């Protein structure tokens, strides 16, 4: 087997797993954020306002979380901060926006919540810009 995967190598399966989790979940989420960003840039302003901040601000905060924070997590830069924003975002989506809905309607939001909570707790791992920039 390749030395890359040997248990005594400097690379661990945990770091590889974190890379796969960070990039995989974030690329999936970026597609949702990109759609919202595209709609916003094309004049859409109608958006749910679950926290009573106004639909415009709610839309902007959602775009920030689902596009920009997901991009930061994928790259592994400011990972814990971006993950914290995403955890808060998906707590709101799961328990406020879809609170009364059946499990099937909130399942996707819960999966993102679990993934970003794990990333928040573990950090970005070895394969990240955080590691390169901040050690």
C-alpha positions in Angstrom: 0.0 0.0 0.0 1.1 3.6 -0.4 3.1 5.1 2.4 0.5 7.9 2.4 -1.9 5.4 4.1 0.4 3.8 6.5 -0.6 4.3 10.2 2.9 5.4 11.1 3.1 8.0 8.4 2.7 11.7 9.2 -0.7 11.6 7.5 -3.6 10.2 9.4 -6.9 8.9 8.2 -8.5 11.5 10.5 -7.0 14.3 8.6 -8.0 12.8 5.3 -11.5 12.2 6.6 -11.7 15.9 7.7 -10.7 17.0 4.3 -13.3 14.8 2.6 -16.0 16.0 5.1 -15.1 19.7 4.8 -14.8 19.8 1.0 -17.7 17.4 0.3 -20.3 19.0 2.5 -19.2 22.5 1.6 -19.3 21.9 -2.2 -22.9 20.6 -1.8 -23.9 23.6 0.3 -22.2 26.1 -2.1 -24.6 25.1 -4.8 -27.5 26.2 -2.6 -25.7 29.4 -1.7 -24.8 30.1 -5.3 -28.4 29.9 -6.4 -29.4 32.3 -3.6 -26.6 34.7 -4.5 -27.5 34.6 -8.2 -31.2 35.2 -7.4 -30.3 38.1 -5.1 -28.0 39.7 -7.7 -30.8 39.4 -10.2 -33.2 41.4 -8.1 -35.0 38.8 -5.9 -35.8 40.2 -2.5 -38.6 37.9 -1.3 -37.2 35.7 1.4 -38.4 34.1 4.6 -37.7 36.1 7.8 -37.7 33.6 10.6 -35.8 35.8 13.1 -37.7 39.0 12.3 -34.6 40.8 11.1 -36.3 41.7 7.8 -36.4 39.6 4.6 -33.5 41.6 3.0 -31.1 41.0 5.9 -32.2 37.4 6.3 -31.5 36.8 2.6 -28.0 38.4 3.0 -27.2 36.4 6.1 -28.3 33.2 4.4 -26.1 34.0 1.3 -23.2 34.8 3.6 -23.5 31.5 5.4 -24.4 29.1 2.6 -21.9 30.6 0.0 -19.1 32.5 1.7 -18.8 30.5 4.9 -19.1 27.2 3.0 -16.4 28.4 0.7 -14.2 29.2 3.6 -14.7 25.8 5.2 -14.0 24.1 1.9 -10.7 25.9 1.6 -10.0 25.4 5.3 -9.5 29.1 6.1 -11.0 30.5 9.3 -12.7 27.2 9.5 -13.9 27.3 13.1 -15.4 30.8 12.7 -17.1 29.8 9.4 -18.3 26.6 10.9 -19.8 28.4 13.9 -21.8 30.6 11.5 -23.0 27.6 9.7 -24.0 25.8 12.9 -26.0 28.8 13.9 -27.6 29.0 10.5 -28.6 25.4 10.4 -30.0 25.5 14.0 -32.3 28.3 12.7 -33.2 26.4 9.6 -33.8 23.1 11.4 -35.6 24.3 14.5 -37.2 27.6 13.5 -37.8 27.5 9.8 -38.7 23.8 9.7 -39.5 23.4 13.4 -43.0 22.2 13.1 -42.3 20.2 9.9 -41.9 16.4 9.8 -38.4 14.9 10.0 -38.2 14.4 6.3 -38.5 18.1 5.6 -35.7 19.1 8.0 -33.5 16.1 7.4 -31.1 17.9 5.0 -30.6 20.8 7.3 -30.0 18.4 10.2 -27.3 16.6 8.2 -25.5 19.9 7.5 -25.9 20.9 11.1 -24.2 17.6 12.3 -21.4 17.9 9.7 -20.6 21.5 10.5 -20.8 20.9 14.3 -18.2 18.1 13.8 -16.0 20.4 11.8 -16.4 23.2 14.4 -15.3 20.8 17.2 -12.4 19.2 15.3 -11.0 22.2 13.3 -9.9 22.0 9.7 -7.3 19.3 10.0 -3.9 19.0 8.4 -5.0 19.7 4.8 -6.2 23.3 5.2 -5.2 26.9 4.7 -5.6 27.3 8.5 -2.7 24.9 9.1 -0.5 26.6 6.4 -1.3 30.1 7.6 -1.6 29.7 11.4 0.2 26.4 12.2 
